[in-house]
Amino acid sequence: MPTSTHLHPSPAFPKLSRFGRALAGAQVLKETLSIIFLGLPLVKEAPLVLLSALPGVVLYLLHWHLALGRAGRVFAAVVWALTLLDELWGLFLFEELDSPTRAQIRMLYWSYFLGLGIILVALAELGWRWQAPRVKARRNVHHQAVLAGRHRH
């Protein structure tokens, strides 16, 4: 005769907040505009640039994944850290171009600083969300100790 077993649900991974998903959506929008106004003209000039853009394309798809709210915070932190590296790599590659136009340089710096801002805010938001439960638990433990001290007197 089979015995019933109590199944424990697997722990859920903390998902991204609405703000985190909005940041990912902003990054997708920024990347879409960068692809259209910076990437496509560069690919027309030098098709080999497309190879260096492949990691950025993968990150673009991962940002869509984050924006749709299907990822946990740990995954998001990895994606944002890789995005930071990709932004720095993209800036380095752009500096190596022979003769970028003034408009391309302006767009690149706007794209770079906007992207850097989004990335840093996203990483800070993730860090804050990881710390919030710990701080709350510490506060609760302190509160319980204060209450216990009052009851002893």
C-alpha positions as CSV (number, residue, x, y, z in Angstrom):
1,M,0.0,0.0,0.0
2,P,1.5,3.3,-1.0
3,T,2.2,5.8,1.7
4,S,1.5,9.5,1.2
5,T,4.5,11.7,1.3
6,H,4.5,15.4,2.0
7,L,6.1,17.2,-0.9
8,H,7.8,20.4,-0.1
9,P,7.6,23.0,-2.8
10,S,10.9,23.9,-4.3
11,P,12.0,27.4,-3.1
12,A,11.1,30.1,-5.6
13,F,13.9,32.2,-6.9
14,P,13.2,35.9,-6.2
15,K,12.1,37.5,-9.5
16,L,12.9,41.0,-10.7
17,S,10.9,43.9,-9.4
18,R,8.7,46.0,-11.7
19,F,11.5,48.6,-11.6
20,G,14.1,46.0,-12.5
21,R,11.9,45.0,-15.5
22,A,11.5,48.6,-16.5
23,L,15.2,49.1,-16.4
24,A,15.7,46.1,-18.7
25,G,13.0,47.5,-21.0
26,A,14.9,50.8,-21.1
27,Q,18.1,49.0,-21.9
28,V,16.3,47.1,-24.8
29,L,15.0,50.5,-26.1
30,K,18.5,52.0,-25.9
31,E,20.1,49.0,-27.6
32,T,17.4,49.0,-30.4
33,L,18.2,52.6,-31.1
34,S,22.0,51.9,-30.9
35,I,21.6,49.1,-33.4
36,I,19.6,51.2,-35.8
37,F,21.7,54.4,-35.7
38,L,25.1,53.1,-34.8
39,G,25.3,49.4,-35.6
40,L,23.7,49.2,-39.0
41,P,25.8,52.0,-40.6
42,L,29.0,50.4,-39.2
43,V,28.1,47.0,-40.5
44,K,27.5,48.5,-44.0
45,E,31.0,50.1,-43.9
46,A,32.8,47.0,-42.4
47,P,30.8,43.8,-42.3
48,L,33.3,42.2,-40.0
49,V,32.1,44.5,-37.2
50,L,29.1,42.2,-37.0
51,L,31.2,39.5,-35.4
52,S,32.2,41.8,-32.6
53,A,28.5,42.7,-32.1
54,L,27.4,39.1,-31.5
55,P,27.8,39.2,-27.7
56,G,25.7,42.4,-27.7
57,V,23.0,40.7,-29.7
58,V,22.9,37.8,-27.2
59,L,22.7,40.4,-24.4
60,Y,19.9,42.2,-26.3
61,L,17.9,39.0,-26.2
62,L,18.7,38.4,-22.6
63,H,17.4,41.9,-21.8
64,W,14.2,41.1,-23.5
65,H,14.0,38.0,-21.2
66,L,14.6,40.3,-18.2
67,A,12.0,42.9,-19.3
68,L,9.4,40.2,-19.7
69,G,9.9,39.2,-16.0
70,R,10.9,35.6,-16.6
71,A,14.3,35.7,-14.8
72,G,15.4,35.6,-11.3
73,R,17.6,38.1,-9.6
74,V,20.8,36.1,-9.7
75,F,20.5,35.6,-13.5
76,A,19.7,39.3,-13.9
77,A,22.8,40.3,-11.9
78,V,25.0,38.1,-14.2
79,V,23.3,39.6,-17.3
80,W,23.8,43.2,-16.0
81,A,27.5,42.5,-15.1
82,L,28.1,41.1,-18.7
83,T,26.3,44.1,-20.1
84,L,28.7,46.4,-18.3
85,L,31.6,44.5,-19.8
86,D,29.9,44.7,-23.2
87,E,29.4,48.5,-22.9
88,L,33.1,49.0,-22.1
89,W,34.1,46.6,-24.9
90,G,31.9,48.5,-27.4
91,L,33.4,51.8,-26.4
92,F,36.9,50.4,-26.9
93,L,36.0,49.0,-30.3
94,F,34.4,52.3,-31.4
95,E,37.5,54.2,-30.4
96,E,39.4,51.9,-32.8
97,L,37.4,53.0,-35.9
98,D,39.3,55.0,-38.5
99,S,37.2,58.1,-38.9
100,P,33.8,58.1,-37.1
101,T,31.6,61.0,-38.0
102,R,30.8,63.7,-35.4
103,A,27.2,62.5,-35.3
104,Q,28.4,58.9,-34.6
105,I,30.6,60.1,-31.8
106,R,27.8,62.1,-30.2
107,M,25.4,59.1,-30.5
108,L,28.0,56.7,-29.1
109,Y,28.6,58.8,-26.0
110,W,24.9,59.3,-25.4
111,S,24.3,55.6,-25.8
112,Y,27.3,54.7,-23.7
113,F,26.5,57.0,-20.8
114,L,22.8,56.2,-20.9
115,G,23.6,52.5,-20.9
116,L,26.1,52.9,-18.1
117,G,23.6,54.7,-16.1
118,I,20.9,52.0,-16.6
119,I,23.4,49.3,-15.8
120,L,24.6,50.9,-12.6
121,V,21.0,51.6,-11.4
122,A,20.0,48.1,-12.2
123,L,22.9,46.6,-10.3
124,A,22.3,49.0,-7.4
125,E,18.6,48.0,-7.3
126,L,19.4,44.3,-7.3
127,G,21.9,44.9,-4.5
128,W,19.3,46.8,-2.5
129,R,16.7,44.1,-3.0
130,W,19.2,41.5,-1.7
131,Q,20.0,43.5,1.3
132,A,16.5,44.5,2.3
133,P,15.4,41.2,3.7
134,R,18.6,40.9,5.7
135,V,18.3,44.3,7.1
136,K,14.6,43.7,8.0
137,A,15.6,40.4,9.7
138,R,18.4,42.1,11.7
139,R,15.9,44.8,12.7
140,N,13.4,42.2,13.7
141,V,16.0,40.3,15.8
142,H,17.0,43.6,17.5
143,H,13.4,44.4,18.1
144,Q,12.8,41.0,19.6
145,A,15.8,41.4,21.9
146,V,14.6,44.8,23.1
147,L,11.2,43.3,23.8
148,A,12.7,40.3,25.7
149,G,14.8,42.7,27.8
150,R,11.7,44.7,28.7
151,H,9.8,41.6,29.8
152,R,12.7,40.6,32.1
153,H,12.4,43.8,34.1
